[in-house]
Amino acid sequence: MVIHPAAATLLAVSLVSLASPAAGEPAANGAEVALTVGNDLPFDRASEPVTGGVPLPKGFAASADSLGLAGPDGKPVPVGVAVTSRFGDGSPRWVLLDFLASVPAKEAAVYRLRTGVDRPAPAARLVCSLEGGVARVDTGVASFTIDT
């Protein structure tokens, strides 16, 4: 099987703009960071995993829980947010984001990291159980049974 090198290309994410608070002022509800996810490939990328670190200005958000992600259509997108570094006041300096992005062929899509928005739960949940020496895993897309 031959894999075209472009097929292994990751989606490119770039930080395009940052609506940040004035120096020393806390961020108001509605502050956002625009993230452009690019697809240079000749085919659509649907629900592809994206992971990336994003620097934030001091006071942009009080915590990871106050951050949410909006998709290109403005609707909330499930996102995992982990704080990897903090300012002296405790506000996040760097956050690590994990989300699924869909980008048409040879185009880009803009996702927006925002404060003061709700984060939706992922559509499918992972369910695992262990009964009588048999492990069952259900991803929502596939189910597996493993004899332990």
C-alpha positions as CSV (number, residue, x, y, z in Angstrom):
1,M,0.0,0.0,0.0
2,V,1.4,3.4,-1.0
3,I,0.6,6.4,1.1
4,H,0.9,9.7,-0.6
5,P,3.1,12.0,1.6
6,A,0.4,14.7,1.6
7,A,-2.1,12.2,3.1
8,A,-0.1,12.2,6.3
9,T,0.0,16.0,6.5
10,L,-1.5,17.4,9.7
11,L,-3.9,20.3,9.7
12,A,-2.0,23.5,10.2
13,V,-3.2,25.8,13.0
14,S,-2.1,29.4,13.2
15,L,-3.0,32.1,15.7
16,V,-4.4,35.0,13.6
17,S,-5.6,37.6,16.0
18,L,-6.0,38.2,19.6
19,A,-8.6,40.5,21.1
20,S,-6.8,41.2,24.3
21,P,-7.6,43.4,27.3
22,A,-5.6,46.5,27.9
23,A,-2.4,46.0,30.0
24,G,-3.3,45.3,33.6
25,E,-7.1,45.0,33.0
26,P,-9.0,41.8,33.3
27,A,-10.6,40.4,30.1
28,A,-14.2,41.2,29.6
29,N,-16.8,38.6,28.7
30,G,-16.5,38.0,25.0
31,A,-12.7,38.3,24.6
32,E,-11.5,35.9,22.0
33,V,-8.5,34.4,20.1
34,A,-9.0,33.5,16.5
35,L,-7.4,30.2,15.4
36,T,-7.1,29.4,11.7
37,V,-7.0,25.8,10.8
38,G,-5.7,25.2,7.3
39,N,-6.1,22.3,4.9
40,D,-3.6,22.3,2.0
41,L,-4.8,18.9,0.8
42,P,-7.1,18.2,-2.2
43,F,-9.7,16.6,-0.1
44,D,-12.0,17.6,2.8
45,R,-10.8,16.9,6.4
46,A,-13.8,16.1,8.6
47,S,-13.6,15.9,12.4
48,E,-9.8,15.7,12.4
49,P,-8.1,15.9,15.8
50,V,-6.3,19.2,16.5
51,T,-4.0,19.8,19.5
52,G,-2.1,23.0,20.1
53,G,-0.7,25.4,22.6
54,V,-2.1,28.9,22.7
55,P,-0.5,31.8,24.6
56,L,-2.9,34.2,26.3
57,P,-2.4,37.7,27.6
58,K,-2.5,38.3,31.4
59,G,-6.0,38.3,32.7
60,F,-7.6,37.0,29.5
61,A,-9.4,34.2,31.4
62,A,-9.7,33.4,35.1
63,S,-9.4,29.6,34.5
64,A,-9.6,26.9,31.9
65,D,-13.3,26.4,32.8
66,S,-14.1,29.9,31.6
67,L,-12.8,29.2,28.0
68,G,-14.9,27.7,25.2
69,L,-14.5,27.3,21.5
70,A,-16.7,28.4,18.6
71,G,-16.6,26.8,15.2
72,P,-16.6,28.6,11.8
73,D,-20.5,28.7,12.1
74,G,-20.3,30.4,15.5
75,K,-21.7,27.3,17.3
76,P,-19.9,25.9,20.4
77,V,-17.5,23.1,19.7
78,P,-16.4,20.5,22.3
79,V,-12.9,21.3,23.4
80,G,-10.5,20.1,26.0
81,V,-8.5,22.9,27.7
82,A,-5.5,22.3,30.0
83,V,-3.6,25.2,31.6
84,T,0.2,24.5,31.1
85,S,1.5,27.8,32.5
86,R,0.0,30.6,34.7
87,F,0.8,34.2,35.4
88,G,1.5,35.4,39.0
89,D,-2.2,36.3,39.4
90,G,-3.2,32.7,38.6
91,S,-4.7,33.5,35.2
92,P,-3.7,31.1,32.3
93,R,-0.6,32.1,30.4
94,W,-0.6,29.1,28.0
95,V,-3.4,26.6,27.4
96,L,-3.3,23.3,25.5
97,L,-6.4,22.8,23.3
98,D,-7.8,19.5,21.9
99,F,-10.7,19.6,19.5
100,L,-12.0,18.2,16.3
101,A,-11.9,20.4,13.2
102,S,-13.5,20.1,9.8
103,V,-11.9,22.0,6.9
104,P,-12.8,21.8,3.2
105,A,-10.1,20.9,0.7
106,K,-7.6,23.7,0.0
107,E,-9.3,26.0,2.4
108,A,-9.1,27.3,6.0
109,A,-11.6,27.5,8.8
110,V,-11.5,29.9,11.7
111,Y,-12.3,28.7,15.2
112,R,-12.5,31.1,18.1
113,L,-11.3,30.6,21.7
114,R,-13.7,32.7,23.8
115,T,-14.2,33.6,27.4
116,G,-17.6,33.5,29.1
117,V,-19.1,30.8,26.9
118,D,-20.4,27.3,27.7
119,R,-18.5,24.2,26.5
120,P,-20.7,21.5,25.1
121,A,-20.0,17.9,26.0
122,P,-18.6,15.6,23.3
123,A,-21.4,13.9,21.2
124,A,-20.2,10.4,22.1
125,R,-18.8,9.1,25.3
126,L,-16.5,6.3,25.9
127,V,-18.1,3.5,27.9
128,C,-15.9,0.7,29.4
129,S,-16.9,-2.2,31.7
130,L,-15.3,-5.3,33.1
131,E,-17.5,-8.3,33.8
132,G,-16.4,-11.9,34.5
133,G,-13.0,-11.4,33.0
134,V,-14.3,-9.7,29.8
135,A,-13.6,-6.1,29.1
136,R,-16.2,-4.3,26.9
137,V,-15.3,-0.9,25.2
138,D,-17.9,1.1,23.3
139,T,-16.7,4.3,21.6
140,G,-20.0,5.2,20.1
141,V,-18.6,4.3,16.7
142,A,-17.3,0.8,17.4
143,S,-17.6,-1.8,20.2
144,F,-14.9,-4.2,21.3
145,T,-14.9,-7.2,23.6
146,I,-11.5,-8.2,25.1
147,D,-11.0,-11.4,27.0
148,T,-8.8,-10.6,29.9
